[in-house]
Amino acid sequence: MPLLVNNSLMRDQTSHQPYSKGVYTVSFNLIDLIKDQMNDPVMDQLAEVLGGSAEQNSSAIDSAIPGLLGGLMKSGLSPIGSNTLLEAIKDQDDSILDNFGTLLSGNKQSAMMNTGSNILGSQLGANGFGSLINAVADFSGVGKDSAKSLLGLLTPMILNLIKRKLLSGDGLNLSNLTHLFNSQKNNIATSMPIGFQQQLDSFGFTNNIASNAKDLTQTITIESSSLLNKLFPAALVLATLLLAYNLFFANNIDPQTLEGRNNTPEQTSINKQLSGVMNNVTNSLERIKDTESAEATLPQLEEAISKLESIASLMDRLPSVQEPASIIVTEGLPKISETLNKANAIPGVGPVLKPISDTLLEKLALFQR
């Protein structure tokens, strides 16, 4: 029997995030790319693996995909997890996407399932993977073994999609992987079935994608209630996300946004230093107009990298400053990525910036813990 997938996963999404890379801009939605793989034969095979009712199987797939992506994204934006995830993506068999339905029904199903489970165990940790399994199983009503099998089978397919997307752009490297993840945060958050985030939370599985989107919605609702009250309900979510971008990402980071957190003198000092570095990087990148100005920017970016290394070493000795530092970087990184992509789109600038921009992004990843 064909598997029925509910609207939270299979709806027609017409609003895609722009994903700027190199000298071109592509609008795409990773959730849509995954949906494209879910043809009838694939659905039938997954239904056999899950063994539940049509409603349970649909719910399992609906929840597994954003849960899995959220976990991979969290790992992929961390300093250690990003490298291991990149290697796992590089090692993927390129033929999986072309033969996914056949592999699900063939004798290679078990091997693919084990490979995916091993990757998730490595990226999420044993506890994180177990929590995701439990959340999918409880939310959908399928067995835990079925939920584990589903996650294991979906992982190679999803990693292959990411691999193909990166190879079709500027290449398979850490910088581009980070750009891709940052471009897909809202898409993943909006594909989360209602109630599943609470299920993840109950098992201790931290999914920053959905929780960040929720936090942004709450913040804008409070600060902009007079405006939002005038909006039609159908436009509320879109307006909230746009306002969130303008408030948190479109402007420079102000260390005063962290006031009220009972900061110690050390925290205040590091907040100011890190905010200054982030703002200087953004401003330097915005001044790039050609290869000459790009070359003139290199010493400033090298100085920023040196300061980031110094701040990171302070963070290691003062664990209490890690959270506010992570907030500053998380809020400022999308703006840096945006300005970097614009600079790379200028003819001849990309090759000049690439070596130092890759290093810069790696150093910023040290703060996302």
C-alpha positions as CSV (number, residue, x, y, z in Angstrom):
1,M,0.0,0.0,0.0
2,P,1.4,3.4,-0.9
3,L,2.5,5.4,2.1
4,L,0.4,8.6,2.8
5,V,2.5,11.5,4.0
6,N,0.8,14.4,5.8
7,N,0.8,18.0,4.7
8,S,3.6,19.1,7.1
9,L,6.0,17.2,4.9
10,M,4.5,16.9,1.5
11,R,2.8,20.2,1.0
12,D,3.8,22.3,-2.0
13,Q,6.3,24.9,-0.7
14,T,6.6,27.9,-2.9
15,S,8.7,30.1,-0.6
16,H,12.4,29.1,-0.8
17,Q,15.4,30.7,0.8
18,P,18.1,32.2,-1.5
19,Y,21.4,30.4,-1.3
20,S,24.2,32.5,-2.6
21,K,27.4,30.8,-3.6
22,G,30.3,32.0,-5.7
23,V,29.2,33.9,-8.8
24,Y,25.6,32.7,-8.9
25,T,22.5,32.6,-6.7
26,V,20.3,29.5,-6.4
27,S,17.0,29.3,-4.6
28,F,16.4,25.9,-3.2
29,N,14.8,24.1,-0.2
30,L,16.6,21.0,1.1
31,I,13.3,19.6,2.4
32,D,11.9,19.8,-1.2
33,L,15.0,17.9,-2.5
34,I,14.3,15.2,0.0
35,K,10.6,15.1,-0.9
36,D,11.6,14.6,-4.5
37,Q,13.2,11.3,-3.6
38,M,10.0,10.1,-1.9
39,N,8.3,8.5,-4.9
40,D,5.7,5.7,-4.5
41,P,8.3,2.8,-4.6
42,V,10.4,4.4,-1.9
43,M,7.3,5.1,0.2
44,D,6.2,1.5,-0.1
45,Q,9.6,0.2,0.9
46,L,9.8,2.5,3.9
47,A,6.3,1.4,4.9
48,E,7.5,-2.2,5.0
49,V,10.5,-1.2,7.1
50,L,8.3,0.8,9.6
51,G,5.5,-1.8,9.8
52,G,3.0,0.6,11.3
53,S,-0.3,2.0,10.1
54,A,-0.3,4.5,7.2
55,E,-0.8,7.3,9.7
56,Q,2.0,6.1,12.0
57,N,4.4,5.6,9.1
58,S,3.6,9.1,7.7
59,S,4.1,10.6,11.1
60,A,7.4,8.8,11.5
61,I,8.8,10.2,8.2
62,D,7.4,13.7,8.9
63,S,9.2,13.8,12.2
64,A,12.4,11.9,11.3
65,I,13.5,14.2,8.4
66,P,13.5,17.6,10.2
67,G,14.8,15.9,13.4
68,L,17.6,14.2,11.6
69,L,18.5,17.4,9.7
70,G,18.4,19.5,12.8
71,G,20.8,17.1,14.6
72,L,23.1,17.1,11.6
73,M,23.0,20.8,11.3
74,K,23.8,21.3,15.0
75,S,26.8,18.9,14.7
76,G,27.8,20.4,11.3
77,L,28.1,23.9,12.8
78,S,30.3,22.8,15.7
79,P,34.1,22.7,15.3
80,I,34.6,19.0,15.8
81,G,31.3,17.7,14.2
82,S,31.7,19.8,11.1
83,N,35.0,18.0,10.1
84,T,33.7,14.5,10.7
85,L,30.4,15.3,9.0
86,L,32.2,16.7,5.9
87,E,34.3,13.5,5.7
88,A,31.2,11.4,6.0
89,I,29.6,13.4,3.1
90,K,32.7,12.9,1.0
91,D,32.7,9.2,1.6
92,Q,29.1,8.7,0.4
93,D,28.5,6.4,-2.6
94,D,27.4,8.7,-5.4
95,S,25.1,6.1,-6.9
96,I,22.7,6.1,-3.9
97,L,20.5,8.9,-5.2
98,D,20.1,7.2,-8.6
99,N,19.2,3.8,-7.0
100,F,17.6,4.7,-3.7
101,G,14.4,2.8,-4.3
102,T,16.2,-0.2,-5.6
103,L,18.6,-0.2,-2.6
104,L,15.7,-0.1,-0.2
105,S,14.3,-3.3,-1.6
106,G,17.6,-5.1,-2.3
107,N,20.1,-7.0,-0.3
108,K,22.1,-3.8,0.4
109,Q,19.3,-2.3,2.5
110,S,20.9,-3.7,5.8
111,A,24.3,-2.3,4.9
112,M,22.9,1.1,4.1
113,M,20.9,1.1,7.3
114,N,24.0,0.3,9.4
115,T,26.1,2.9,7.6
116,G,23.5,5.6,8.3
117,S,23.1,4.6,11.9
118,N,26.9,4.6,12.5
119,I,27.1,8.1,11.0
120,L,24.3,9.4,13.2
121,G,25.8,7.7,16.3
122,S,29.1,9.4,15.5
123,Q,27.6,12.9,14.8
124,L,24.9,13.0,17.5
125,G,26.6,10.8,20.1
126,A,25.0,7.6,21.4
127,N,22.7,9.6,23.8
128,G,21.7,12.0,21.1
129,F,20.9,9.3,18.5
130,G,19.0,7.4,21.2
131,S,17.0,10.4,22.1
132,L,16.1,11.1,18.5
133,I,15.0,7.5,18.0
134,N,12.8,7.6,21.1
135,A,11.3,10.9,20.0
136,V,10.4,9.7,16.6
137,A,9.0,6.4,17.9
138,D,6.9,8.0,20.6
139,F,5.6,10.8,18.4
140,S,4.6,8.5,15.6
141,G,3.7,5.3,17.4
142,V,6.1,3.0,15.5
143,G,8.5,0.8,17.3
144,K,12.0,2.0,18.4
145,D,13.7,-0.5,16.1
146,S,11.6,0.8,13.2
147,A,12.4,4.4,14.0
148,K,16.1,3.5,14.2
149,S,15.9,1.7,10.8
150,L,14.2,4.7,9.2
151,L,16.7,7.2,10.4
152,G,19.6,4.9,9.3
153,L,18.1,4.6,5.8
154,L,17.3,8.3,5.4
155,T,20.8,9.4,6.4
156,P,22.8,8.2,3.4
157,M,20.2,9.6,1.0
158,I,20.2,13.0,2.7
159,L,24.0,13.2,2.9
160,N,24.1,12.4,-0.8
161,L,21.7,15.2,-1.6
162,I,24.0,17.6,0.4
163,K,27.0,16.2,-1.4
164,R,25.5,16.7,-4.8
165,K,24.3,20.2,-4.0
166,L,27.8,21.3,-2.8
167,L,29.5,19.7,-5.8
168,S,27.2,21.5,-8.1
169,G,28.2,24.8,-6.5
170,D,31.6,26.0,-5.3
171,G,32.8,22.7,-4.0
172,L,32.7,20.2,-1.2
173,N,34.4,22.0,1.7
174,L,33.7,23.2,5.2
175,S,32.9,26.8,4.3
176,N,30.3,25.8,1.8
177,L,28.8,23.2,4.1
178,T,28.4,25.9,6.7
179,H,26.7,28.2,4.2
180,L,24.3,25.5,3.1
181,F,23.3,24.7,6.7
182,N,22.8,28.4,7.5
183,S,20.6,28.8,4.4
184,Q,18.3,26.0,5.4
185,K,17.5,26.8,9.1
186,N,14.1,28.3,8.4
187,N,13.1,25.6,5.9
188,I,13.9,22.8,8.5
189,A,12.2,24.7,11.3
190,T,9.0,25.2,9.3
191,S,8.9,21.5,8.3
192,M,8.8,20.4,12.0
193,P,5.4,18.7,12.7
194,I,3.4,20.4,15.4
195,G,4.2,18.9,18.8
196,F,7.4,17.1,17.7
197,Q,9.7,19.8,19.1
198,Q,8.2,19.2,22.5
199,Q,8.8,15.4,22.0
200,L,12.4,16.1,21.3
201,D,12.7,18.3,24.3
202,S,11.2,15.6,26.6
203,F,14.0,13.2,25.6
204,G,16.7,15.8,26.0
205,F,17.4,16.1,22.2
206,T,18.4,19.8,21.7
207,N,17.3,20.9,18.2
208,N,18.6,24.5,17.9
209,I,16.8,24.9,14.5
210,A,13.3,24.7,15.9
211,S,14.0,26.3,19.2
212,N,15.8,29.3,17.7
213,A,12.8,29.8,15.3
214,K,10.5,29.6,18.3
215,D,12.6,32.1,20.3
216,L,12.7,34.6,17.4
217,T,8.9,34.3,17.0
218,Q,8.4,35.1,20.7
219,T,10.8,38.0,20.7
220,I,9.3,39.7,17.7
221,T,5.7,39.1,19.0
222,I,6.6,41.0,22.2
223,E,8.6,43.8,20.6
224,S,6.4,44.3,17.5
225,S,3.0,43.4,18.8
226,S,1.4,46.6,17.5
227,L,2.5,45.8,14.0
228,L,1.7,42.1,14.1
229,N,-1.8,42.7,15.4
230,K,-2.5,44.4,12.1
231,L,-1.4,41.5,10.0
232,F,-3.7,38.8,8.7
233,P,-3.1,35.4,10.4
234,A,-1.9,33.8,7.2
235,A,0.9,36.3,6.9
236,L,2.0,36.2,10.6
237,V,4.7,33.6,10.3
238,L,6.3,35.2,7.2
239,A,6.3,38.7,8.8
240,T,7.8,37.3,12.0
241,L,10.7,35.7,10.2
242,L,11.4,38.8,8.2
243,L,11.4,41.0,11.3
244,A,13.6,38.5,13.0
245,Y,16.1,38.7,10.3
246,N,16.1,42.5,10.4
247,L,16.5,42.7,14.1
248,F,19.1,40.0,14.7
249,F,21.0,39.6,11.5
250,A,20.8,42.6,9.3
251,N,22.5,45.0,11.7
252,N,25.8,44.9,13.5
253,I,26.0,43.1,16.8
254,D,25.7,45.3,19.9
255,P,27.2,43.9,23.1
256,Q,24.5,45.7,25.0
257,T,22.1,43.1,23.7
258,L,23.5,40.7,26.3
259,E,22.9,43.0,29.2
260,G,20.9,41.6,32.0
261,R,22.6,38.3,32.0
262,N,24.6,39.0,35.2
263,N,27.8,39.3,33.2
264,T,31.1,39.2,35.0
265,P,33.8,41.7,34.1
266,E,35.5,39.0,32.1
267,Q,32.3,38.2,30.2
268,T,31.7,41.9,29.5
269,S,35.2,42.3,28.2
270,I,35.0,39.2,25.9
271,N,31.6,40.2,24.7
272,K,32.9,43.6,23.6
273,Q,36.0,42.1,22.0
274,L,34.1,39.5,20.1
275,S,31.3,41.9,19.0
276,G,34.1,44.3,17.8
277,V,35.7,41.5,15.7
278,M,32.4,40.5,14.2
279,N,31.5,44.0,13.3
280,N,34.9,44.8,11.9
281,V,34.8,41.7,9.7
282,T,31.4,42.6,8.3
283,N,32.4,46.2,7.6
284,S,35.7,45.1,5.9
285,L,33.8,42.7,3.7
286,E,31.2,45.3,2.8
287,R,34.0,47.6,1.5
288,I,35.2,45.1,-1.1
289,K,34.3,46.3,-4.6
290,D,37.0,44.7,-6.7
291,T,40.1,42.5,-6.5
292,E,42.3,45.4,-5.3
293,S,40.0,46.2,-2.4
294,A,39.8,42.5,-1.6
295,E,43.6,42.2,-1.3
296,A,43.6,45.3,0.9
297,T,41.1,43.6,3.2
298,L,43.3,40.5,3.8
299,P,45.4,42.1,6.6
300,Q,42.2,43.1,8.4
301,L,40.8,39.6,8.1
302,E,44.1,38.1,9.3
303,E,44.0,40.4,12.3
304,A,40.4,39.3,13.0
305,I,41.5,35.6,12.9
306,S,44.3,36.3,15.4
307,K,41.9,38.0,17.8
308,L,39.4,35.2,17.4
309,E,42.1,32.7,18.4
310,S,43.0,34.8,21.4
311,I,39.4,35.1,22.5
312,A,38.8,31.3,22.0
313,S,41.8,30.6,24.3
314,L,40.2,32.8,27.0
315,M,36.9,31.0,26.5
316,D,38.6,27.7,27.3
317,R,39.8,29.0,30.6
318,L,36.5,30.7,31.5
319,P,33.6,28.3,30.7
320,S,31.1,30.9,32.0
321,V,31.7,33.1,28.9
322,Q,31.0,30.4,26.4
323,E,27.2,30.9,26.2
324,P,27.3,34.7,25.6
325,A,30.2,34.3,23.1
326,S,28.2,31.7,21.2
327,I,25.2,34.0,21.1
328,I,27.2,36.8,19.6
329,V,28.7,34.6,16.9
330,T,25.4,32.8,16.1
331,E,23.6,36.2,15.6
332,G,26.5,37.7,13.6
333,L,27.5,34.8,11.4
334,P,24.5,35.1,8.9
335,K,25.5,38.7,8.2
336,I,29.1,37.8,7.7
337,S,28.1,35.0,5.4
338,E,25.8,37.3,3.4
339,T,28.5,39.9,2.9
340,L,31.1,37.3,2.1
341,N,28.8,35.8,-0.6
342,K,28.3,39.2,-2.1
343,A,32.0,39.8,-2.2
344,N,32.7,36.4,-3.8
345,A,30.1,37.3,-6.5
346,I,32.4,40.1,-7.7
347,P,34.6,38.8,-10.6
348,G,38.1,37.8,-9.4
349,V,37.4,38.3,-5.7
350,G,36.5,34.7,-4.8
351,P,40.0,33.2,-5.3
352,V,41.5,36.1,-3.4
353,L,39.3,35.6,-0.3
354,K,38.8,31.9,-0.3
355,P,41.8,30.8,1.7
356,I,41.4,33.3,4.5
357,S,37.6,33.2,4.5
358,D,37.7,29.4,5.0
359,T,40.1,29.9,8.0
360,L,37.9,32.7,9.4
361,L,34.7,30.5,9.3
362,E,36.6,27.7,11.0
363,K,37.7,30.0,13.8
364,L,34.1,31.3,14.2
365,A,32.9,27.7,14.4
366,L,35.0,27.4,17.6
367,F,32.4,29.6,19.4
368,Q,29.4,27.6,18.4
369,R,29.3,25.0,21.1
